[in-house]
Amino acid sequence: MTGRLSVVVAGGGTAGHIEPALAVADTIKQARPQALVTALGTPRGLEGALVPARGYPLELVPAVPLPRKPSRDLATVPSRLAGAVRAAASVLDRVQADVLVGFGGYVAVPAYLAARRRKIPIVVHEANAKAGIANRLGARFADQVFTASGQTRLKGGTPVGVPVRQQIAQLDRAASRASAREHFGLDPHAPTLLVFGGSQGARALNEAVVAASARITAAGVQILHAKGPNQTLSAEPSSAFEGRVRHVVVDYLTRMDLAYAAADLALCRSGAMTVAEVSAVGLPSVFVPLPHGNGEQALNALDLVAAGGGLLVPEAELTADRLGEIVRGLLCEQRGTGQGALARMAESALRAGSHDTAEVIVRAVLALAEGARRG
């Protein structure tokens, strides 16, 4: 075993698995600057771009999707999984891992099985209200299990929220608003709607906001709109109002902290990471859950909506009329009084948000590492 702490974080595929892993990695490095933190992923996920950009080494193992229904692929799963477990074990051996921290995704199953084989302590974090297959497996033999909320059914789970990067957790939206709006070329004083659909965008959100753009901007509300790098808008949105740009469209937001600071209200999906971030910064949000998968997106937003920090609109009900009515009702009221429903939503969101989740997880990681070294 090396003299310095070595932790492997395993989470891949979507930003919802990767960003919590990176938030924990950052907190480990703050607590133990000499620690080695290695990310484990697969070649098919966003980790190939996100992890190196944050300065962490990335090790790849083969992706082994587990079929949800019987298929021809099912017969090949055991051999492919065995190969992925061997690859993950090789990484754990090479970096002399003290602890594995898993966040779900394709990489998590081989990582959990490899760590169990090597008798390396395992920490599991489940960000979604409905746990995925990988974390349900890992929780069976993990040393510590954390969940986003009490509604997540996972063996031995302790609700702690979702870890978010400190750039978000420590954001003061009011103090950063003017510079954030300048960054995006927005009016420093106009109420602002932020629209984003996750790392790949969301067609339904794009279509609704483009259709409602003219009536929203005519009410004096400007729009910061991340359409997604692979999405094409069905029409050019209304972008001018009294000589100022009011509907700013970008492919992707690399500075989500500035986007949150610029906004008064968000229109977004309800992935676990999105819900965690908007609540951490106290940004009122209109959630439009992805209507596919196992329904976890609708569940992710329920606690925050129940607390008064957001609204939930099914995708089938997201029309231009409905969106325009919501935005004008909240943002035009806020412009006139500075109080009312929007201010109450912001306060409720901030109270519901988690701000020290990464620290809680890292304390458990360090305790397990120290216990393993003594043992």
N, C-alpha and C positions, 0 to 999 in steps of 0.2 A: 504494500500500500504506500502511495506517495505521501510526502509530508503535508501537502496542501489538500484542502477539501476538494473533492471532485463530485459534481452533481450532473446528472443527465436529465434533461427535460424532454419529454416525448409528447408531441402533439402536432398534427399536421392536417393538410387538406384545405381547410378554410381558415380565414382570419379568426373565426370564433374559437378555434382550437389553438392557434398559434399565438395570438396576442396575450392571452392569459399566461402562457408558458414564458413569453418574453418578459412580461411584467414581473413574474417570479424570478426569472434569471437576473433582471436588473437589481432587484431587491437583495438577492444573494450577493451580488458583486458589491453592493453598498455595505452590507454587513461584513463581508469577508472579501476585501479587494483582491487578495491573492488566490481566491478560489478559482478552480477550473470549472466552467459551465459549458457543457456540450449539448447541442440540440440534436435530437434524433427525428428524422422525417422520412418521407418517401419521394421518389422522383416526380410524382404526379400532382403535388400540392403547391400552394402558395408559399410554403416555407422556403423554396428555392430562391425566392426574391426577398422575402421579409427577414429571414434570419441573418444572412450575411450583411444586409443593410444595417442591422443593429449591432454588428460587430462580434457575433458569436460563431464558433465553428459549427458546421452542419454536417452530420453523418447521415447517409442515406441507406435505407434497407428496402427490399422489394415490397410493394404494396400488395396486400392480400385482402381484397374486399370479401366480406362474408355474405353470401347470397341470402336474401331475406325469404326467398321461395325456392323450392326444389328446381334445379336446373342441371344442365350438363357440366357447368363449372363446379358444381358441388363436389364431384368425384376428385377433382384436382386440388381441392383446398388443403387436405392434410399434407401433401408433399410440398406445396408452395409455402404453406405456413411454417413447416419445419425448416425450410431454407431461410425464411425471414427471421425465425427465432435464432438460427445459427449466426446470421449476419448481425443481429442486435447484440447477441452475447459477445461476439468478437469486438464490437465497439465498447461494451461495458468493460471487457477485459483490458482493452488497449488504454482506456483513460482511467482505469482502476477506480471505477465509480464507487462512491460511498452510499449514494442514495439515487433512486430513480423517482422522478416526479412525472406522472402521466396525466394528460389532459384530453385524451380521446383521439378519434381519427384512426385511419388505417394503420398507422405506425404503432398505436398503443398496444394492441394485442400481442404482437411478437415481443415488444419491449417488456410488457408485464411478465410474459412467460419466461423470457431470458433472465430477467432479474430474479424471478422466483427460483429458477434453476441454479443461479449463482448465489442464492441466499442474500441478496442485496435488499435492504429495506425499500419498501414501495409506498409512495404517497399518491393518492388519486384525487383529482379535482374534476367535478362535473359541473359545467357551466349552465347546461340546459335544465329546464324544469323536468323534462322527460329524459332520463339517462339513456345513452347509447349503448350498443352491444359491448363495445370494448371496455367501457368503464363498469358496466355491470359484471363483466368477467373479472376485471382487475380488483374490484371491491371485495371479491370473495376471499382474497388472500393478502390484501394490502395491510400495511401496518397502520395507516391513517387515511381516512376518507373524508373529503370535504365536498360540500354541495353549495349551489348558489342560494337555495332557499329550503325552507322546511317542507315544501310540497314535493321536493325531489325524493323519489323512493329509491334509495340506494343503501345497501347493507352497511350499517355502521356510520352513516353519513352525518357530519356535523355541519349545520348551515353557517356559512361565513360570507356569502356574497361571491362576486366574481372579481378577481384581481385585475386592476387596470393600471396602465403605466403612469408613473408619477407626473408626467407632463399633463395628463388628464386629471388625475386625482387631486392635484394641487392647483388646478386652474381657477383663477379668479376672473370670471367672465366679465364682470362690470369693469374691472381695472384694465382688461385687455381689449375691450370692445372697440375703441377708436382705432387702435393700431391694426386690429384684425380686419376691420372693414376697409381700412386703407389698403391692406395687403391684397384684398380681392377686388379692389376698385369699386367699392360700394359707397353709397351715401352714408356719412357718419351718423346721421340723425334719423334716418327712415327706419321704421320697423322692418324686420328681416325674417323671411322664411327660408330655412335650410332644407333642401331636399336631397336625400341620398338613399341608395338602395343596397348598400353593402359594397364589397370590393368589385363586384361585377355589374352593379347597377340593377335596376328593376324596371321592366318595360311598363308595367301597370302604373307605377308611380310617375314615370316619364310622361306617359300619355295623359294622365289626369292633370298634371301641373302645366303641361303645354296647353291643354284645352282651357284651363282656368287662368292662364297667365294674364290675358288682357284685363279681366275683371279684377284680379288681385292687384296688378300694378296700377290700374286706374284708381284703386282705393288708397294709393300711396304706399303700398307694401312692396318692398324689393325682394327678389328671389335669388338665392345662391343655390345653384342646381348642379349636382354631380350626377351626370347621366350614366356613367359607366363606360369604360374604355372600348367595349365592343358593342355598344348600343347606338342606334341611329334614331334621332327624333323624327316623328312623323310629320312635323311641320316646324318652321322656325318660330320660336316664341316671340311674343311682343317684348321688345328690349329697350324701348325708349319711352320716357315719361318726363315731360317738362325739361327736355335736354339732358337728362341724366340716365345713365345705364341702370336699368332696374331688374333685368332678368339676366344674370350672369351664368353662363353654362360652361362647365369644365368637364373633362373626361373623368378625372379622379382627384380626390382630395388627399394630398400627401401630408397636410398639416391639419389634422382633425381638431387639434386644440384651438387653432385660430378659427376654424369653421364654427365650432361650438361657441366661441367667444363672440363671433359676429352675429350669431342668430338670437332671435327672441322666441322662435318656435321651430320645431323640426317636424318634417314629414318623412317617415322612414319605415323600414321593416322592423321586426322585433326579434332579431337574432340575440342570443344571450349577451354578446359583447356590446352590441348597440344599446340594449336596455341598461346594462351596467354603466356604460360611459355617460349616457344622457342623464341618468339619475345621479351619478357622481358629481356632475357639474351643475345640476339643478336646471336642466333645460327642458321645459315643457314639450311634450312630443305627441304627435298623432301617429299611432302605430298601425301599420297595415301588414298583418302577418302573412308570410308566405303560405299559400293555401295547400301546399303539397307536403311530402315527407310524412312524418309521424305526428304532426300537429304540435310540435314542441314550440313553434314560434308564438302561437296564440297563448300558450301556457306561460311562456317567458315573461310576457308583459302583464299578466293578471295582477300580480302583487303591486306593481307600480301604479297601474290604473286604479286598483281598489284604494290605494293610498291617496289618490287624487292628483298624481303627478303626470297623468297622460290620458289620452283618449284612445280607444281601440275601434278601428273601422275595418270591417271585412273587405277584402279586395273587390268583391262583387258589388259593394255599395260605394266604392270610391269613384264617384262621378265628378265632373267639373263643377256642377252645381253644389254638390255636398262639400267639396274641398273649398270652394270659394266662400261658402257660408261659414264654415269653421274658421278659416283664416281671417276673414273680415271681422267676424264676431270677437275673436280673441285679440288680434293685433290692432285693429282700429280702436277698440275699447282701451287697450293699453296705451296707445298713443295719446288718447285724450285725458286719461286719469293717472296713469302709472300704477294703478291698483287693479282691483277686480279679479276676474277669473284667472287671467294669465299669471298674475303675481302669486295667487294662491297655489296654482299648479307648480310654479317654480319652487316655492317653499316646500311643498309636499314632496317634490322630486328629490330635492336636496336632502331632506330628512330621511327619505327611503334609501338613498344611495350608500354604497359601501366605500370607505376611504382608506381602510387599513387592511384589506383582505390579503394582499401580498405579504405584508409583515406577519400576519397570523400564520400563513402557510409556511413561510421561511423559518419561523421559530420552531415549527414542528420538524421541518427538514433538518435543521441544525441539531436539534435534540436527538433525532434518529441517527444522524451521522456520528455524533459523539458517542452515543450508546454502542453503535456498531464497532467503533474503533476501540472502545474499552473492552468490548466483548471478545 
